[in-house]
Every structure is written in structure tokens, then in C-alpha cells.
Amino acid sequence: MSFSATRLTCYALLSSLEQDMRALVSEATASPEIPIELPQDKRAKVDERRKRDGQAPAANIQAVLPYLDFAEVYELAMSLKRKLSPTQLTAIAPLSSRMERVVSIRNRVAHTRPMEIDDSATLIDAAKELANFPGIWAETDVTLSRLSEDPSYVLGLTMQLPKDGDKGPQHNLPVPDFDETGFFGRQEQLRQIKKAIKGPYPVISILGDGGIGKTSLALKAAYDLLDDPSISFDAIVWVTAKSTILSSNEIQRIQGAIEDSLGLFDQAASILSGSENTDSEDEILSYLENFKVLLILDNLETVLDDRLRNFLLELPLGSKVVITSRIGVGSTEYPVSLTPLGTDDASRLLRALARVRGIQQLRELPQEIVERWVNAMSGHPAYIRWFVAGVQTGKRPEDLLTNNALLLDFCMSNVYEYLGDNPRAVLRSMQVLPGARNQAELAYLNDFTADDIQSALLELLTTNFVSMSNLNSNQSVDTGYQLTDFAKQYLDKHHPVIPEERKWLLERKDSLSLMGTGLVALIRATPYDASTVSVRGPGDFHVARLLREALWLPTERERALELCFEAQKLAPTFSEAWRIEGYIHSMDRNDHAAQMAYERAIELAPESASSYFHYGSFLLSDMGDAPAGLRALQTAARFDPQSIEILKGIAWAHYSMESFSEAAETAGVIVEDRSVSAPEKVRALQLFVRSRNAEALRCLKVDDIDAAVEAIELAVEFLASVADERTVASAADHVLHLQQTASDISRRSKGYASSKSEHFAATLRALSELAAGDDARTIGAVKSMKSEKGYMFLRSQGKDYFCHAKDFSNQDDWQRVQIGSICGFTVSSNGSKGLRAMNVSLIDI
């Protein structure tokens, strides 16, 4: 097993410290009659260590000393204080505050545990302080001098420190490649992996680019588990399929590297059983079933095939498999994806490598330059190591930062060839159109269905070509996808997009932008029209196109719903995809499905005035639930208090609930708004007059004359304040009906109420006559009708008037009219056939 210079340096210092400490104790216990002053448990450890060397139990301290580790020798020295001289006591005093840290380092070195970033610095500092007493720490002083003169001498040392056997599982873990710098960063991922290994997951995968740190993280987790008392594995087995090594000049092929899953199984079986076996896969499964084994398969992408996937599906309960790979294995795994290091950790890595390799040029760099360089390297550990190694061989930093084709090839090799046609097409669209884009955009750009793009993106995510990010809007969160920095550099250098395809993709993007321009114009013009699809941004343009296509298919409900479902798959957080589904269900009178879809839209956009408006309108018009509709519309008004469409809905909801006063007040606000169009003002004024009239009639019905008069008075005052005579004229029939109500109140009352009502009736009559001009209008109720023959009779002031369907100004009114309906009309003589109603308009009450 080869060790790093850092570990060997620590070993040299620890060995000299132990040698000096033993010499000190040996001098203090030179008399053979001095008994062995060791606790029974430590005495037993010594005897066990001697037994492994074929030695009998120790008879005196001199025989014990070579088999004591550093901490044990120190404890022995402390127990012999009375036999130490004042000089000796002073010389070992500096250790008291450092013992815990030094012992931890010693254990990592002796038991082949990963080193930490400042282990060597801590030992060197301790040794230098002790070397101030060269008479006591002579060997330590010599070692420090040798390290200063020739640091590389440690490479010829063979490590041998007194130690006991590991209490944890048996293992064959290699020395990690971060040994020279120590492990830092990745703490959250490390915690996640160890938790997953201890949890119910049979397969845990560590995924990322080549050189991103997958192997290091897996080794760190495995070594931590060795010393975890809660671990239940009988063995931890490491098998690697690593096939290449990156040097500063080339990618070197590893001789004898495993090339397929069969070779991987053979090696794992050999490690577990110690012998060759013709059916290695079955043998491994047998071991995993009879023992709790943590099997770590490193660099799996080089041997990934169906045989290996099937093996992972058959894992027996209790054993686990951890894989490191550039490519995910599928749905059987618990994946942990690695991203590049942050600026702080990346800077620490570069400085640590420069320190341990003695590269003064890099050690003296200002922090801002280090941060700029590691950011240029995208915080990629392999890039940083390759960069430092290149500088060490004499290459210029600027050349290594700009000419990284060799590194890119190493990090991304074996992955691009794994991809299918659709994922490669998506990569090309990302090359041409950089930046985060959601599924819907990518589907349109590549002319893919939702299933096509989702399958392609999943494959890309498992190969780490693509990263995910959140695209926040004011309503919801969408997921964006874009090339990783390394992937873009690799693709641009090795797989550039041909001009024809680049042109096609740019044309697709332009058409999407043009589509969006039209959508935005519609949103501004008619934001609350049922056929207007609101969008959060460019990522919704394609989905909005699908939804508008669904709205253009009024008779093809099934196809329209398919388009809605496609939109929902492409943009799961886009509320309009569910709102339009609700609208289509409502046209088909599937009220339950419509309500569920509308409510889903509100869940996705809880602050969307549009979602609440359309839901409220549905509840009011289709479900007949005016109170619920009103609540939804009032919520919409909180988010868009200036919307006239929402106010119209609220006014109608109040009217439907027979809250006539509230309906009139809301309609009056619309009439007084200067920004409202003339047709909207007319409709609002008609509703205002109807509401006041209905309120007066209800009060008259229960003989509440004063309240009835007040309702008429409020109507007259408001009508007098409306400056636009054309608006009042358009509501002439409603005003005339209100005048009749005022006259009825005058006839049924006495005194002041009667005279007041008569005055209001005269005022209203004048308004209606002024509005009607030469065409005198009258009001009548439908007495009888023959719908199948297209005619009816109206009765007004004791007279009957014939009316044909074609006499209605608005044919929709003919469809809605029924016995008892109130209508306004002009009178025409029908010759010998009697009186006829012309220009008939329905007055809803």
C-alpha cells in the first residue's frame, strides 16, 4: 500500500516523538528492580502485541516500552513523575495541551484513516516546540532537520507503529487520494450518504463528473463508518473499475483495469472468498445474504450493463451497495449528486495542494487571485489538482486555465457515447441557446412531446451533463435545466453544433418569442377573458400555445383535454394548465371535474387574481353557488383591486344573492370609473337600476314603504349624477321600469311618502322620455307565449301586445324570456290585428 508524503511526514515525526518519549521513560526506569506500573488492561494489550511478535509476556518496563504507543508511553511517564528530573518534566510539559490532538493524528496514521488538512502542520508545530529541549527530544530535533533539508526522504520510510487490531468491520479500503491535503467540504453530502447507508436504502449512488470527488467522498464515508460504534456491517469491500489516470500531460490507461461487469464480480468475489470462482455473481449474493456487507463499487460507469443492474435488484436484506459513477443506474438507487466546490473550499484545496507540494509561486498568491482562478476552474477538484500539478511541472497558470481540453476529455469521457439521440439533441439546443430553460421551452425547441423531453432530461441528469435550478416567478417555482460548465466546455470543443441545426434552433426560438409577444398583448388587452392564457414568463409560451389550441376546439373536448394534460406534464406548476382544463370541463357540464381543476389552479397560484376570478365566475354561473362565488371574487379583488371585470363579477354575485343594495353600490363604482368603456358603463348602469328597483319591490312587498322610497331616491340621485346622457339612454327601459315602481309606491302610500314617490316617478319619466326621444317606450310583462311558433303576448296597463321573436332587438333575449318576464318595447299598430310590440328588450329582475 502506497502512502502520501503527508502521511509519511506525520509518521516520521510521530515515530521520533515516540522514540524520544520511550528513551525518557527508559532512563527514568533503568533499574531492573522497578516494577511494571501499568493498569491491567494496558498490560494485557502489551502482552497481546508481544504475542503477535512471538514474544513472551514482558518481565520489566524495558521489555514493555517498544510495545507501547505514544499515548501509553506518555501516561506511563506521568505515572513516573517522581522519578523524572525537573528538566525532563519541563521538556514534556508542552505536550499536556497538545496530547488529544497529537493522539488523534497518531491514530489516523497508525490505523490508515484519512488525514485531516492541518495534521502535518499541527505535528510540525508541536515538534518544533519540543525541539527547544534537544537534550530530551534529540531524535525529534534530527527528524525536523532532515525534513527541512530533504522533505522527500520520508518516501523511503516503512510505517510501523504499535497498534491493536481494528474493532470495526474487516475492510480493504485504499488510502484516499485526499490524504495529502485532508478531507474538507462536502459535509452535508457526507452526512446524507452515511445516513442513507444506515437507512433502508439498498443502493446508494454518488453521481458526478469525472474528478468531481465521488471516490473521495465514498472513501471518507466508508472510513467514518469503520469507527462508528453503531455500524452493523461485518465487512466493507472496495472494488474499483477505474480505467484511466489524468496526469499533467496525458490520460494514462491503467493496465489490467476491469472492463466489464463480469470482471467486477470476479474481483469482488475474490476479495470476499479469497479464491477464484466460476459463478462469482452467485457467490457474492451468497456472501451478502449470509453476512452484512457494505460493497463499494467505484467508477461504475465503465462497466455499467444490464447484468449489473439485475444484480443490484437482487440484493439481500441487510447488505448494501454504494456506487460511484458518472451515470446513474436507474430507479433502484438513492442518488447523491455532487456539484463543484464552493469558492471557499476550492480556494482551500488549491492552497493546501500548493503547501504540501512546496509550490511557492502558488502559496504566495493574494486571496483574490486564488478565488478568481478557482472560479475560472468552476470549483472542480480535478481541475484544481491538474492545475497545481501542471504549475509544479513548470507550466504557466494562464495556459492551464485556457487550454484544458485534456482535462475535459478525462472528466467527460465514457459519458457522451452513452447518450441516446434525443438527449444529444437537447444538449445541442442548450449549446446554441444557453441559460436555464424549463421543460416546456426545451420541448418546443426540440419539437418533443412531454414524455420525450422528460425521458431525455432524466438521462442527461443521470450523466451530470445538465444541472437543475429553480426558476422563481411571482406565483410559483418552476424547474430550469442548463448545461454544467464542464459539459458546455467539453461539448463546444468535441461536439460543436453544425450550422444548419444552429439556424433551425434559432428560428424555433424566434417563433417562440413571437408567439409570446402575441400572448402578452392579449393579457394586457383582456386579462380576464376565459380564452386569455396568463404566462409567468417565456418558459410558459409553448404551454400557453397548447392551451389556446385546446380552447380553439370547442366541439373536440377529448382532444382539448389531451392538450391540457400535455401542458400539465410539461409545466406541473403552471396554474393556467389546470384553469383551462376546468373551463373545458365546465363547457361540457362536468362540474365536479371542473371544480377540482379550478381548485388545483388556485393551489398552484394562491395569489393569482385570474385564478380566483375564473373560479368565482364558475361557482356563480355554473354551480349556482353565489356565496362561494362571491368569496372567490372578493379574494381576486384583493390581488387586483382595480379590475373592472372582477367588480362586475362581485356586483352580479351580490345581485344573485339578492343583496341588492351591495350590488347597486358595486355597479355604481363601475359607472363612475372614467377608464371604463361606454358598453361596460351601460351594462353597469342597467344592473344598478335593476338592483335598486328589485330592492324597492322587495320592500314594497312587505309594506316597508319608507325603505322602498329610499331605494328609489338613491337611484334617482345617482342617475342625476351621470353626466353622459347616452349612457342613461341605453338604460331607458330599466329607468322606465323603475318609474313604474315609483308610481306603484305613490299609489299604495299616503302623505309625504306618496308625494315623494310621485315626484321621483315624474323625474324618472322625464329621464326615460328624454332617453327614448320620439320612440315612446312602455313596459309590459309576458302574458303567454308560443315558443314553437315564435310569438308571444305582452300585457301592459290592461292591454295586450302581440310580439314575434324577430321583434326582439337581441335574439338572446328571446331565448331567455319566459312567462312573467318584464320587457320594454315601443308600440306599433298592427292594423286590424291589434297592437304590436316592436324593438323588444328583456329587463331582468
Backbone hydrogen bonds, N-H to C=O, Kabsch-Sander energy under -0.5 kcal/mol:
donor,donor_aa,acceptor,acceptor_aa,energy
8,L,4,S,-2.3
9,T,5,A,-2.4
10,C,6,T,-2.3
11,Y,7,R,-2.5
12,A,8,L,-2.5
13,L,9,T,-2.1
14,L,10,C,-2.8
15,S,11,Y,-3.1
16,S,12,A,-2.0
17,L,13,L,-2.4
18,E,14,L,-2.7
19,Q,15,S,-2.4
20,D,16,S,-2.5
21,M,17,L,-2.5
22,R,18,E,-2.7
23,A,19,Q,-2.1
24,L,20,D,-2.1
25,V,21,M,-2.2
26,S,22,R,-3.3
27,E,23,A,-2.3
28,A,24,L,-1.7
29,T,25,V,-1.2
30,A,27,E,-0.9
34,I,31,S,-1.6
37,E,35,P,-0.7
38,L,36,I,-1.2
43,R,39,P,-2.5
44,A,40,Q,-2.2
45,K,41,D,-1.6
46,V,42,K,-2.3
47,D,43,R,-2.3
48,E,44,A,-2.1
49,R,45,K,-2.5
50,R,46,V,-2.6
51,K,47,D,-2.3
52,R,48,E,-1.7
53,D,49,R,-0.9
54,G,51,K,-1.6
55,Q,50,R,-3.3
61,I,34,I,-0.5
63,A,60,N,-0.6
64,V,60,N,-1.2
65,L,61,I,-2.6
67,Y,64,V,-2.3
68,L,65,L,-1.9
73,V,69,D,-2.5
74,Y,70,F,-2.3
75,E,71,A,-2.5
76,L,72,E,-2.2
77,A,73,V,-2.6
78,M,74,Y,-2.4
79,S,75,E,-1.7
80,L,76,L,-0.8
80,L,77,A,-0.9
81,K,78,M,-1.0
83,K,80,L,-2.2
84,L,80,L,-0.6
84,L,81,K,-1.4
89,L,85,S,-2.5
90,T,86,P,-2.3
91,A,87,T,-2.1
92,I,88,Q,-1.6
93,A,89,L,-0.9
95,L,92,I,-1.5
96,S,93,A,-1.8
98,R,95,L,-1.0
99,M,95,L,-1.7
102,V,98,R,-2.8
103,V,99,M,-3.0
104,S,100,E,-1.8
105,I,101,R,-2.0
106,R,102,V,-2.6
107,N,103,V,-2.3
108,R,104,S,-1.9
109,V,105,I,-2.3
110,A,106,R,-2.9
111,H,107,N,-2.4
112,T,109,V,-0.9
113,R,108,R,-2.8
119,D,116,E,-1.7
122,T,118,D,-2.4
123,L,119,D,-2.2
124,I,120,S,-2.6
125,D,121,A,-2.3
126,A,122,T,-2.2
127,A,123,L,-2.9
128,K,124,I,-2.5
129,E,125,D,-1.8
130,L,126,A,-2.1
131,A,127,A,-2.2
132,N,129,E,-1.0
133,F,130,L,-2.2
136,I,133,F,-1.6
137,W,133,F,-2.7
141,D,137,W,-2.1
142,V,138,A,-2.1
143,T,139,E,-2.4
144,L,140,T,-2.3
145,S,141,D,-1.9
146,R,142,V,-2.4
147,L,143,T,-2.5
148,S,144,L,-2.0
149,E,145,S,-2.3
150,D,146,R,-3.3
153,Y,150,D,-2.0
154,V,151,P,-1.1
155,L,152,S,-1.7
156,G,153,Y,-1.7
157,L,154,V,-2.1
159,M,157,L,-0.5
170,Q,234,D,-1.6
172,N,236,I,-1.0
179,D,176,P,-1.3
181,T,178,F,-0.8
182,G,178,F,-3.0
183,F,115,M,-1.0
190,L,186,R,-2.6
191,R,187,Q,-2.4
192,Q,188,E,-2.3
193,I,189,Q,-2.5
194,K,190,L,-2.3
195,K,191,R,-2.2
196,A,192,Q,-2.2
197,I,193,I,-2.5
198,K,194,K,-1.9
199,G,195,K,-0.9
201,Y,196,A,-0.7
204,I,321,V,-2.6
205,S,334,Y,-2.1
206,I,323,I,-2.9
207,L,205,S,-0.6
207,L,336,V,-2.4
208,G,325,S,-1.2
210,G,411,C,-2.0
212,I,209,D,-1.7
217,L,213,G,-2.2
218,A,214,K,-2.4
219,L,215,T,-2.5
220,K,216,S,-2.5
221,A,217,L,-2.4
222,A,218,A,-2.3
223,Y,219,L,-2.9
224,D,220,K,-2.1
225,L,221,A,-2.0
226,L,222,A,-1.4
227,D,223,Y,-0.9
227,D,224,D,-0.6
228,D,225,L,-1.2
231,I,228,D,-2.0
234,D,292,K,-3.6
235,A,292,K,-1.3
236,I,170,Q,-3.0
237,V,294,L,-2.5
239,V,296,I,-2.7
241,A,298,D,-2.5
245,I,252,Q,-2.5
247,S,245,I,-0.6
247,S,250,E,-2.9
252,Q,245,I,-3.3
252,Q,250,E,-0.7
254,I,243,S,-2.9
255,Q,253,R,-0.5
257,A,254,I,-1.5
264,L,260,D,-1.6
265,F,261,S,-2.6
266,D,262,L,-2.5
267,Q,263,G,-2.1
268,A,264,L,-2.4
269,A,265,F,-2.9
270,S,266,D,-2.2
271,I,267,Q,-2.2
272,L,268,A,-2.2
273,S,269,A,-2.9
274,G,270,S,-2.3
280,S,277,N,-0.5
280,S,278,T,-0.5
283,E,279,D,-1.8
284,I,280,S,-2.5
285,L,281,E,-2.2
286,S,282,D,-2.1
287,Y,283,E,-2.3
288,L,284,I,-2.8
289,E,285,L,-1.5
290,N,286,S,-2.1
291,F,287,Y,-2.5
293,V,291,F,-1.0
294,L,235,A,-2.6
295,L,293,V,-0.8
295,L,320,K,-2.8
296,I,237,V,-3.4
296,I,294,L,-0.6
297,L,295,L,-0.6
297,L,322,V,-3.0
298,D,239,V,-3.1
298,D,296,I,-0.7
300,L,324,T,-3.0
302,T,299,N,-1.1
303,V,300,L,-2.0
304,L,300,L,-0.5
309,R,305,D,-1.9
310,N,306,D,-2.8
311,F,307,R,-1.9
312,L,308,L,-2.1
313,L,309,R,-1.4
314,E,310,N,-0.9
314,E,311,F,-0.9
315,L,312,L,-0.9
319,S,316,P,-0.9
320,K,293,V,-2.4
321,V,202,P,-2.5
322,V,295,L,-2.4
323,I,204,I,-2.6
324,T,297,L,-2.2
325,S,206,I,-2.1
328,G,462,T,-0.9
333,E,330,G,-1.3
334,Y,203,V,-2.2
336,V,205,S,-2.3
338,L,207,L,-3.0
341,L,379,G,-2.7
346,A,342,G,-2.8
347,S,343,T,-2.4
348,R,344,D,-2.2
349,L,345,D,-2.2
350,L,346,A,-2.2
351,R,347,S,-2.4
352,A,348,R,-2.6
353,L,349,L,-2.6
354,A,350,L,-2.4
355,R,351,R,-2.2
356,V,352,A,-2.6
357,R,353,L,-1.8
358,G,355,R,-1.0
359,I,354,A,-2.5
360,Q,358,G,-1.2
362,L,359,I,-1.0
363,R,359,I,-2.1
364,E,360,Q,-1.8
365,L,362,L,-1.2
369,I,366,P,-0.6
370,V,366,P,-1.9
371,E,367,Q,-2.7
372,R,368,E,-1.9
373,W,369,I,-2.6
374,V,370,V,-2.7
375,N,371,E,-2.0
376,A,372,R,-1.8
377,M,373,W,-1.5
378,S,375,N,-1.7
379,G,374,V,-2.8
380,H,377,M,-1.9
382,A,211,G,-1.4
384,I,380,H,-2.4
385,R,381,P,-2.6
386,W,382,A,-2.8
387,F,383,Y,-2.8
388,V,384,I,-2.5
389,A,385,R,-2.6
390,G,386,W,-2.3
391,V,387,F,-2.4
392,Q,388,V,-2.4
393,T,389,A,-1.3
394,G,391,V,-1.7
395,K,390,G,-2.4
399,D,396,R,-0.5
400,L,396,R,-1.8
401,L,397,P,-1.8
402,T,398,E,-1.2
403,N,399,D,-2.5
404,N,402,T,-0.7
408,L,404,N,-2.5
409,D,405,A,-2.3
410,F,406,L,-1.9
411,C,407,L,-2.7
412,M,408,L,-2.4
413,S,409,D,-1.3
415,V,412,M,-1.3
416,Y,412,M,-1.0
418,Y,415,V,-1.3
419,L,415,V,-0.6
419,L,416,Y,-1.4
424,R,420,G,-1.7
425,A,421,D,-2.1
426,V,422,N,-2.3
427,L,423,P,-2.2
428,R,424,R,-2.1
429,S,425,A,-2.0
430,M,426,V,-2.0
431,Q,427,L,-2.1
432,V,428,R,-2.2
433,L,429,S,-2.3
437,R,481,Y,-1.9
440,A,570,L,-0.5
442,L,438,N,-2.2
443,A,439,Q,-2.6
444,Y,440,A,-2.2
445,L,441,E,-2.9
446,N,442,L,-1.7
447,D,443,A,-0.6
447,D,444,Y,-0.9
448,F,443,A,-3.0
453,I,449,T,-2.4
454,Q,450,A,-2.3
455,S,451,D,-2.2
456,A,452,D,-2.2
457,L,453,I,-2.7
458,L,454,Q,-2.2
459,E,455,S,-1.9
460,L,456,A,-2.1
461,L,457,L,-2.6
462,T,458,L,-1.9
463,T,459,E,-0.7
463,T,460,L,-0.5
464,N,461,L,-0.8
465,F,460,L,-1.6
466,V,460,L,-0.9
467,S,482,Q,-2.9
469,S,480,G,-2.0
471,L,478,D,-4.0
472,N,470,N,-0.8
473,S,476,S,-2.2
478,D,471,L,-2.0
480,G,469,S,-3.5
481,Y,437,R,-2.3
482,Q,467,S,-1.8
484,T,465,F,-2.1
488,K,484,T,-2.6
489,Q,485,D,-2.2
490,Y,486,F,-2.6
491,L,487,A,-3.0
492,D,488,K,-2.7
493,K,489,Q,-1.5
494,H,490,Y,-2.7
495,H,491,L,-2.8
502,R,498,I,-2.2
503,K,499,P,-2.5
504,W,500,E,-2.0
505,L,501,E,-2.6
506,L,502,R,-2.2
507,E,503,K,-2.2
508,R,504,W,-2.1
509,K,505,L,-2.3
510,D,506,L,-2.3
511,S,507,E,-2.3
512,L,508,R,-2.0
513,S,509,K,-2.3
514,L,510,D,-2.5
515,M,511,S,-2.2
516,G,512,L,-2.1
517,T,513,S,-1.9
518,G,514,L,-1.7
519,L,515,M,-2.0
520,V,516,G,-2.7
521,A,517,T,-1.9
522,L,518,G,-2.0
523,I,519,L,-2.3
524,R,520,V,-2.0
525,A,521,A,-2.1
526,T,522,L,-3.3
529,D,526,T,-1.4
532,T,529,D,-1.8
533,V,531,S,-0.6
534,S,532,T,-0.7
540,D,537,G,-2.2
541,F,538,P,-1.4
544,A,540,D,-2.9
545,R,541,F,-1.9
546,L,542,H,-1.8
547,L,543,V,-2.2
548,R,544,A,-2.6
549,E,545,R,-2.1
550,A,546,L,-1.8
551,L,547,L,-1.8
552,W,548,R,-1.3
553,L,550,A,-1.3
556,E,553,L,-0.7
557,R,555,T,-0.7
560,A,556,E,-2.4
561,L,557,R,-2.5
562,E,558,E,-1.9
563,L,559,R,-1.9
564,C,560,A,-1.6
565,F,561,L,-2.6
566,E,562,E,-2.2
567,A,563,L,-2.2
568,Q,564,C,-2.3
569,K,565,F,-1.9
570,L,566,E,-2.1
571,A,567,A,-2.5
574,F,571,A,-2.0
575,S,573,T,-0.9
577,A,574,F,-1.3
578,W,574,F,-0.5
578,W,575,S,-1.1
579,R,575,S,-2.1
580,I,576,E,-2.7
581,E,577,A,-0.9
582,G,578,W,-2.4
583,Y,579,R,-2.1
584,I,580,I,-2.5
585,H,581,E,-2.6
586,S,582,G,-2.2
587,M,583,Y,-1.9
588,D,584,I,-1.2
589,R,586,S,-1.3
590,N,585,H,-2.9
591,D,589,R,-1.2
594,A,590,N,-2.4
595,Q,591,D,-2.7
596,M,592,H,-2.1
597,A,593,A,-2.1
598,Y,594,A,-2.7
599,E,595,Q,-2.5
600,R,596,M,-1.9
601,A,597,A,-2.0
602,I,598,Y,-1.8
603,E,599,E,-2.0
604,L,600,R,-1.9
605,A,601,A,-1.6
608,S,605,A,-1.9
609,A,607,E,-0.7
612,Y,608,S,-1.7
613,F,609,A,-2.5
614,H,610,S,-2.5
615,Y,611,S,-2.0
616,G,612,Y,-2.8
617,S,613,F,-2.6
618,F,614,H,-2.0
619,L,615,Y,-2.6
620,L,616,G,-2.2
621,S,617,S,-2.9
622,D,618,F,-2.2
623,M,618,F,-1.9
625,D,619,L,-2.7
626,A,624,G,-1.1
629,G,625,D,-2.5
630,L,626,A,-2.9
631,R,627,P,-2.1
632,A,628,A,-2.1
633,L,629,G,-2.4
634,Q,630,L,-2.7
635,T,631,R,-1.9
636,A,632,A,-2.1
637,A,633,L,-2.0
638,R,634,Q,-1.2
639,F,635,T,-1.1
639,F,636,A,-0.6
640,D,636,A,-1.6
643,S,640,D,-1.5
647,L,643,S,-1.6
648,K,644,I,-2.7
649,G,645,E,-2.0
650,I,646,I,-2.4
651,A,647,L,-2.8
652,W,648,K,-2.5
653,A,649,G,-2.3
654,H,650,I,-2.4
655,Y,651,A,-2.2
656,S,652,W,-2.8
657,M,653,A,-1.7
658,E,655,Y,-1.7
659,S,654,H,-3.1
660,F,658,E,-1.4
663,A,659,S,-2.2
664,A,660,F,-2.5
665,E,661,S,-2.4
666,T,662,E,-2.3
667,A,663,A,-2.4
668,G,664,A,-2.4
669,V,665,E,-1.5
670,I,666,T,-1.4
671,V,667,A,-2.1
672,E,668,G,-2.0
673,D,669,V,-0.7
673,D,670,I,-0.9
674,R,672,E,-0.6
676,V,673,D,-1.4
681,K,677,S,-2.3
682,V,678,A,-2.3
683,R,679,P,-2.2
684,A,680,E,-2.4
685,L,681,K,-2.7
686,Q,682,V,-2.6
687,L,683,R,-2.1
688,F,684,A,-2.3
689,V,685,L,-2.6
690,R,686,Q,-2.6
691,S,687,L,-2.5
692,R,688,F,-2.4
693,N,689,V,-2.7
694,A,690,R,-3.1
695,E,691,S,-2.2
696,A,692,R,-2.3
697,L,693,N,-2.7
698,R,694,A,-2.1
699,C,695,E,-2.0
700,L,696,A,-2.6
701,K,697,L,-2.0
702,V,698,R,-0.9
703,D,700,L,-1.6
704,D,699,C,-3.2
705,I,703,D,-1.4
708,A,704,D,-1.9
709,V,705,I,-2.9
710,E,706,D,-2.3
711,A,707,A,-2.0
712,I,708,A,-2.0
713,E,709,V,-2.8
714,L,710,E,-2.5
715,A,711,A,-1.6
716,V,712,I,-2.6
717,E,713,E,-2.7
718,F,714,L,-1.8
719,L,715,A,-2.6
720,A,716,V,-2.2
721,S,717,E,-0.9
721,S,718,F,-0.7
722,V,718,F,-0.7
722,V,719,L,-0.8
723,A,721,S,-0.8
725,E,723,A,-0.9
728,V,724,D,-1.6
729,A,725,E,-2.8
730,S,726,R,-1.7
731,A,727,T,-0.6
731,A,728,V,-1.2
732,A,729,A,-1.7
735,V,731,A,-2.3
736,L,732,A,-2.6
737,H,733,D,-2.2
738,L,734,H,-2.1
739,Q,735,V,-2.2
740,Q,736,L,-2.0
741,T,737,H,-1.8
742,A,738,L,-2.3
743,S,739,Q,-2.3
744,D,740,Q,-2.4
745,I,741,T,-2.3
746,S,742,A,-2.1
747,R,743,S,-2.2
748,R,744,D,-1.9
749,S,745,I,-0.6
749,S,746,S,-0.7
753,A,750,K,-0.9
754,S,750,K,-0.9
755,S,751,G,-2.5
756,K,752,Y,-2.9
757,S,753,A,-2.3
758,E,754,S,-2.4
759,H,755,S,-2.3
760,F,756,K,-2.3
761,A,757,S,-2.6
762,A,758,E,-2.3
763,T,759,H,-2.2
764,L,760,F,-2.7
765,R,761,A,-2.5
766,A,762,A,-2.3
767,L,763,T,-2.0
768,S,764,L,-2.5
769,E,765,R,-2.6
770,L,766,A,-2.5
771,A,767,L,-2.1
772,A,768,S,-2.5
773,G,769,E,-2.2
775,D,772,A,-1.3
776,A,774,D,-1.2
778,T,825,F,-2.7
780,G,823,C,-2.5
781,A,795,R,-2.2
782,V,821,S,-2.2
783,K,793,F,-3.0
784,S,793,F,-1.3
786,K,791,Y,-3.3
789,K,786,K,-1.0
790,G,786,K,-1.2
791,Y,786,K,-1.7
792,M,803,C,-2.5
793,F,784,S,-3.0
794,L,801,Y,-2.9
795,R,781,A,-2.7
796,S,799,K,-2.7
799,K,796,S,-1.6
801,Y,794,L,-3.3
802,F,835,L,-2.5
803,C,792,M,-2.2
805,A,790,G,-2.7
807,D,804,H,-2.2
808,F,805,A,-1.6
809,S,840,V,-2.5
810,N,840,V,-0.6
813,D,810,N,-1.4
814,W,810,N,-0.9
815,Q,811,Q,-1.3
816,R,812,D,-1.1
817,V,813,D,-1.7
820,G,782,V,-2.0
821,S,818,Q,-2.4
822,I,843,I,-0.6
823,C,780,G,-3.2
824,G,841,S,-2.7
825,F,778,T,-2.2
826,T,838,M,-2.5
827,V,776,A,-0.6
828,S,836,R,-2.6
830,N,834,G,-2.9
833,K,830,N,-1.9
834,G,831,G,-1.4
836,R,828,S,-3.0
837,A,802,F,-3.3
838,M,826,T,-2.9
840,V,807,D,-2.4
841,S,824,G,-2.5
843,I,822,I,-3.2
844,D,842,L,-0.7
